[in-house]
Amino acid sequence: MNQCHAIYVKYLGPTNCSGSRVKLTCYDVSHRNGDKPKSIVIGYKHEFNDINCMVIDHIQKTGVELELISYNNRAPDYNVMLFKWSFDHICKLFKISVED
């Protein structure tokens, strides 16, 4: 399996100020933003059974065409979702500006 991209998905519980959220982190394009992993946080949607389905729905609604290969629980606190690599689509999802 070549040209794969991993997105780390972590559930963030509710606080006094905000409700449950899900954080998506991308390490593969970190060289594009000063060697820091790029992440986005989306609100938790209770109509989904698990956060993986919610993330897939979010990706589809943003118009990013990523093909899901697989996902699993990497550790107790986060999941890993594996997509076919597309640099432009990952940049669009994580709002990274593409410099010429």
Buried (B, 14 or more C-beta within 10 A) or exposed (E): EEEEBBBBBBBBEEEEEEEBBBBBBBBBBBEBEEEEEBBBEBEBEEEBEEBBEBBBBBBEEBEBEBEBEEBEEEEEEBBBBBBBBBBEBBBBBBEBEEEE
